[in-house]
Amino acid sequence: MRLASSSHKRELLAIAVVLALGLLASLLASGASARPASNTTAVVPDGAAGVNKVASGEYLVFQVRNRRVRKLEFQIQVECKASDSPTIEPRFFSADADAPQGHLIPANGKLKLGWEERGGGRLGEIEVNLKFGTPDSARIIVIVPEEDGPEEAPEEAKESCTGGAGGRVGYPSSLA
C-alpha cells in the first residue's frame, strides 16, 4: 500500500479549504441578496385621502402635503355601556378640532398619532395609525373611560365606550 506524499496531502488540504471558503462565500452572498432592504422609503402622494364606509356612516379623511398629515377628521361607531345598565348601545364618536396637525410621515410610511378630544360630549383617548405602502391603510381606536366626578344630571349615568375602525385608504376618485 502506497501512501500519498506529504506534498500531495498539503495540496488536497489546500483544495478542500478553498472549496469550503468558496461555498461559505456563495451562501453568504445568496442570503444577503434575499433579504429585503431595510431602508426603503414609502411613496406618500400629496392630496386628499381617506376611508369612507357609507353603509355604517364611518369615515376618516385627511390631507397630505410634503409628507405631512393635516386636516384629519373622522367619525366612527363606538359601543357604550352605562354604569347603571348591563346593555351596550352603539353611538358615534366624531373628532376634528384637536387632531395633531403637520406631523411628518416617517420614511417607512408608518405614522402613529395619539391625542385626547371631546366628541359627542365624551372625552376620548384616540389613536390613529396611517400606513403608506402597498396598500395604504388607516386604523382608528377610541377609548372613552368613565369620567370621574358626579353625573351631569341626576337622571343620567356615567358611561364608558370603546370602538375601532379601519380600512384601505382611498383617494378622491375612489372615496365615493
Disulfide bonds with the S-S distance in Angstrom:
Cys80-Cys161 1.98
